[in-house]
């Protein structure tokens, strides 16, 4: 996994939709599950949303805590 993606998911905000303005790492899991079923965009944002989906699906949110404290 690319370390830069982890930094981006804790610093970037959702640019549109119901959760516009919310940090990607703070998006609710049901929203990420819905997006996964719909298909993530073919873009860097889609890669980051997919990363958050995998992190939340596998209960790995604790991995983001040290990164959140540094940024």
N, C-alpha and C positions, 0 to 999 in steps of 0.2 A: 504494500500500500504506500502511496506517495504521501510523505509528510506534509507537503504543501496543501493537499486536499483537506487534511484534518484542520490545518490552520484556517483555510477558507470556510469550512463549515461552521467554525465558531466565530467568524468575523463578518461573514456576508449575510445580508438580509434577503428574504424572499422578495423578488422584484414586482410581483403581481399576484392577483387572486385574493382569496379569502384571508390568507395569512401574510399579505403584503406588509413589509416592514419588520417581520419577525425573523430573528436569527435562524438560519437553516438548522442549527443544532437544537433549537427549541420548537421545531415543528412537531405537532402531535403524530404519534405513530399511526393512528387510523388514516390520517391524510397521506402519509407516505405509502401505506398499504394500498390506498385507493390509486395513488399515482403509479405505483408499481403495476397494478392490474391494468391501468389505462395505457401505460407506457411512458417512461421518462423521456423528456425532450432529448434530441440528439445534439447535445451541446455540453459545454463545461458545467452549466447549471444542472443539466440532467445527470452528469457524472457525480456531482456533489449530492444531489438528492438521492441517487442510488446508494452512494456511500452511507448517507444517514439512514437510509432504509435498512441496509445490512447491519449497521452498528446497533440500531434499536431492535431489530429482529433477533439479534444474538445477545442482547443484554450487555453491550460493551460501552455504554455511555460513560462509564467511569474512566475510560481511556482519554476522554476529552477534557476531564477536569484539570490535569496539569497544564494543558494547552490554554484553557480558559484563564488560568491564573497568571500566565506569562504575557498574554496579550491585553 
